[in-house]
Amino acid sequence: MIDRAVECLMTVGRQLHEGGLNAGTAGNLSARLDGARVVMTRSRVRKASLTSDDFVVFDLERPSAVALERASSEFRLHLAAYRTDSVAAVIHAHSPALTAVGLRRSSFPTSLPELSSVVGEIVINPFEPSGSERLADDVGRVVQQGAGVVILKRHGVVSVGESIGQALDRLELSENAARTLLLAER
């Protein structure tokens, strides 16, 4: 199970890079392995060239200090998203258009029915410091309320899904909608 999840996350890391949705060591990826464990990218690893050594596995209820030391600095954000039982994957990326929308706006228009039917709600979260408990709590709360994508003010975006594929689809569709919104606002 771990090998398959890691393989899927490595593929998504490459897709994020190739699609211009994330660059360098920014962002992080995770997937639920079972009801109690998560596999997540370590801090400061290039998503375009992930290897099996770039991941850490930890328990959702009692993550070990060693695992958290190796995990991404946004592990709290991932843990908070996994409080929603239907969430099986989390992508935190720094996609350009969604990040730009988060810098310019305080809400995302929901006038595209095809977007909301696939993505769910897109929420722009007020600024909270990266890696903070407050940021994690905010993200966990809006995900529990049905958000599929959370734009983090000045810090990228979080996409969740029942699979890593669904989280990626939501991110790609939202990024495209954000590009359209930015073009319309010119």
matplotlib code that plots the C-alpha trace (Angstrom):
import matplotlib.pyplot as plt

x = [0.0, 2.8, 4.7, 1.6, 0.8, 4.4, 4.4, 1.1, 2.5, 5.7, 3.7, 1.6, 4.7, 6.0, 2.6, 2.5, 5.9, 5.2, 1.8, 3.4, 1.3, 4.3, 8.0, 11.1, 10.8, 7.5, 4.4, 3.9, 1.8, 0.2, -2.1, -4.0, -2.7, -5.4, -7.6, -4.7, -1.6, -0.5, 2.5, 3.8, 6.7, 9.6, 10.6, 12.4, 12.3, 11.8, 8.4, 9.5, 12.0, 10.7, 12.2, 10.9, 13.4, 11.5, 8.6, 7.7, 4.9, 3.2, 0.2, -2.6, -3.5, 0.0, 2.7, 6.2, 8.6, 11.1, 8.4, 7.3, 10.9, 11.3, 7.8, 6.9, 6.5, 2.8, 2.1, -0.4, -2.4, -2.5, -3.5, -6.3, -7.6, -7.6, -10.1, -12.7, -13.2, -13.7, -10.3, -7.8, -5.2, -3.9, -1.9, -0.4, 1.0, 2.0, 0.1, 0.5, -3.0, -4.7, -1.9, -2.4, -6.2, -5.4, -3.3, -5.9, -9.3, -11.1, -13.5, -13.7, -16.8, -19.0, -20.7, -19.2, -21.6, -19.3, -16.5, -18.5, -20.0, -16.5, -14.4, -16.9, -16.4, -13.3, -12.5, -9.9, -8.6, -7.4, -3.7, -2.2, 1.5, 2.8, 3.0, 0.8, -1.9, -4.3, -3.7, -4.2, -7.4, -8.8, -8.1, -9.5, -12.7, -13.5, -12.6, -15.1, -17.6, -17.2, -14.3, -12.4, -9.9, -8.6, -6.6, -4.1, -3.7, 0.0, 0.8, -0.5, -3.4, -4.6, -6.6, -8.2, -9.9, -11.1, -8.1, -4.9, -6.3, -9.4, -7.2, -5.1, -8.3, -9.6, -6.4, -6.1, -9.7, -9.4, -6.1, -7.8, -10.7, -8.4, -6.5, -9.9, -10.8, -7.5, -8.0, -11.5, -10.3, -7.7]
y = [0.0, 2.4, 1.8, 2.4, 5.7, 6.9, 6.0, 8.0, 11.0, 10.9, 11.0, 13.9, 15.8, 15.6, 16.6, 19.6, 20.7, 20.0, 21.7, 24.9, 24.4, 24.2, 24.9, 23.7, 22.7, 24.6, 22.8, 19.3, 16.2, 13.6, 10.6, 8.6, 5.0, 3.7, 5.0, 5.9, 6.6, 9.2, 9.3, 12.8, 14.5, 15.6, 19.3, 21.0, 18.3, 19.0, 17.7, 17.2, 14.5, 12.8, 9.5, 7.0, 8.5, 11.9, 10.6, 10.1, 8.0, 9.0, 8.2, 10.7, 10.5, 10.4, 11.4, 10.7, 13.5, 11.9, 11.7, 15.3, 16.5, 15.0, 15.9, 19.1, 22.2, 22.2, 18.8, 20.4, 21.6, 18.1, 16.6, 19.1, 18.3, 14.5, 15.2, 15.0, 11.2, 11.6, 13.3, 10.7, 13.1, 16.7, 18.8, 22.1, 23.9, 27.4, 27.6, 31.1, 32.1, 30.8, 32.4, 35.7, 35.6, 35.1, 38.2, 40.3, 39.1, 38.0, 35.6, 33.4, 33.8, 30.7, 31.5, 28.6, 25.6, 23.1, 24.2, 24.0, 20.6, 19.0, 21.1, 22.0, 25.3, 27.4, 29.4, 32.2, 31.9, 35.0, 35.3, 33.1, 32.3, 29.3, 26.1, 27.6, 25.9, 28.7, 28.1, 24.4, 24.9, 27.3, 24.9, 21.9, 23.8, 24.9, 21.4, 20.0, 22.5, 21.2, 23.2, 21.2, 24.0, 26.5, 29.5, 30.5, 34.3, 34.9, 31.2, 29.2, 26.7, 23.5, 21.0, 17.9, 14.8, 11.3, 10.3, 12.1, 12.2, 14.1, 16.5, 17.1, 17.6, 20.1, 22.0, 22.0, 23.1, 25.8, 27.1, 27.4, 29.3, 31.6, 32.4, 33.2, 35.4, 37.3, 37.8, 39.1, 41.6, 43.1]
z = [0.0, 0.9, -2.4, -4.5, -2.6, -3.0, -6.7, -7.2, -5.3, -7.3, -10.5, -9.3, -8.2, -11.8, -13.2, -10.9, -12.1, -15.8, -15.7, -14.1, -10.9, -8.6, -8.9, -7.1, -3.5, -2.9, -1.6, -0.3, -1.1, 1.1, 0.9, 3.5, 3.6, 5.8, 8.6, 10.8, 8.7, 6.1, 3.7, 3.0, 1.2, 3.4, 3.7, 0.9, -1.8, -5.5, -6.5, -10.1, -9.2, -6.1, -5.0, -2.4, 0.0, -0.1, 1.9, 5.6, 7.1, 10.2, 12.4, 12.2, 15.9, 17.3, 14.8, 16.2, 16.8, 14.3, 11.6, 12.1, 12.1, 8.6, 7.3, 5.5, 7.7, 6.7, 8.3, 10.6, 7.6, 6.2, 9.5, 9.8, 6.3, 7.2, 10.1, 7.3, 6.7, 2.9, 2.4, 1.2, -0.4, 0.1, -2.3, -1.2, -4.2, -5.1, -8.5, -10.0, -10.8, -7.6, -5.6, -7.5, -6.9, -3.2, -3.2, -4.9, -3.7, -0.5, -2.2, -5.3, -7.6, -7.7, -11.0, -12.9, -12.2, -13.9, -11.6, -8.3, -9.3, -9.6, -7.2, -4.5, -2.8, -3.4, -0.3, 0.2, 3.7, 5.6, 6.1, 8.8, 9.2, 7.3, 9.4, 12.2, 14.2, 13.2, 9.5, 10.0, 12.1, 9.4, 6.6, 8.6, 9.3, 5.7, 4.4, 6.8, 5.5, 2.0, 0.4, -2.2, -2.7, -0.1, -1.4, 1.4, 1.5, 0.5, 0.6, -2.3, -2.3, -0.8, -2.8, -1.2, -2.6, -2.1, -4.1, -5.3, -8.8, -7.6, -5.6, -8.7, -10.9, -8.5, -8.5, -12.3, -12.8, -10.1, -11.5, -15.0, -13.5, -11.6, -14.9, -16.5, -13.6, -13.8, -17.5, -17.0, -14.4, -16.7]

ax = plt.figure().add_subplot(projection="3d")
ax.plot(x, y, z, "-o")
ax.set_aspect("equal")
plt.show()
